[in-house]
Amino acid sequence: MSLAPYASHPAQTRGRRHTESPAPTRSDYQRDRDRIVHSTAFRRLVYKTQVFLNHEGDLFRTRLTHSLEVAQLGRSISRSLGLNEDLVEAIALAHDLGHTPFGHAGQDVLNECMKAHGGFEHNLQSLRVVDKLEERYPGFDGLNLSFETREGILKHCSRTHAELLQAQEPGGVGQRFLAGTQPSLEAQLCNLADEIAYNAHDIDDGVRSGLITMTQLEAVPLFVRFRDETLQEHPQVTGKRLLFDTIRRMLSQQVYDVIDATRANLAEHAPGSAEDVRLCPPLVRFSPAMREASTQLKRFLFKELYRHPQVNDTTVQAKQVLTELFEAYITKPDTMPADFAQRGDLHRSVADYVAGMTDRFAVREHERLTGTKVF
Ligand code: MG
């Protein structure tokens, strides 16, 4: 791997919170990636909702396949820009570890239940999973990942939470939200790869589910442009193959656009090191035209898919399951495993326990504790 000067170089890592001797054959970021893949939270992603609930179909994206697609897009762009592919892969595979069951509906419920107890936010929870909740090492809680991986995982953070993090870890991952600086290019890239991935796969899953149609997608200029390109080259193609080829072209063009626009930003700002990057404006970006096109597509998906009546129905049911589950554990902490029941801060323990659940485990637990079947 040949790294550009502005890439994150493992030799210059800000290190781990608990000192460990280096691995003989792997860089720190490779080691982080491996720890993430072997974690319990990572395996749970396979049964967690991205948009469609896990039991709605076997072929829709789950958090796991979504994370793999983000890693694929991220690595591909990273290689072209001379960034650190291992770090990109580690961040991408970990970026959704803190997601609750049932996607955003789950996060909204937990945030509501935790209102008087510090709130709940999935980015912070992802960090909490890798810093604290994974129990795999004799000497420390969590996975003890490198600073740069943790920085990438904490994509957003409110000022209040940043101040709390800063108090626990001065100059740590909360700092940039207070100082207004940027994270590494690898972290910036994962953000954008996330957006490119879900925009594309949500069209695919949306059409496959029948909730949106190819005709509706004519309202999205980016889609129309590549659909027409496909039809020009293959006038006979219809249905599934037309959809896939359109999405494939859209994905490629977004990737090329990020690479070109980012190269231009790098040439303009000329950061000499990964530390310089933190003082520049965000550098991994779409061109203004692609930014606009991507935003239009996001707006379309929000309106036509994420707020589709059928999706709304499952959201209502998911909220009922998690609200009642949360309440049940608060009332009877002993119905949780002993290590959660006895952790002290009961509300936070329940939030950690519920957030860690897969969709189907949450449904089973809800049935066990309330005797009602929601789905
Ligand atoms: Mg994501």
Boltz pocket constraint, residues with backbone or C-beta under 6 A from the ligand:
constraints:
  - pocket:
      binder: B
      contacts: [[A, 66], [A, 95], [A, 96], [A, 194]]
      max_distance: 6.0
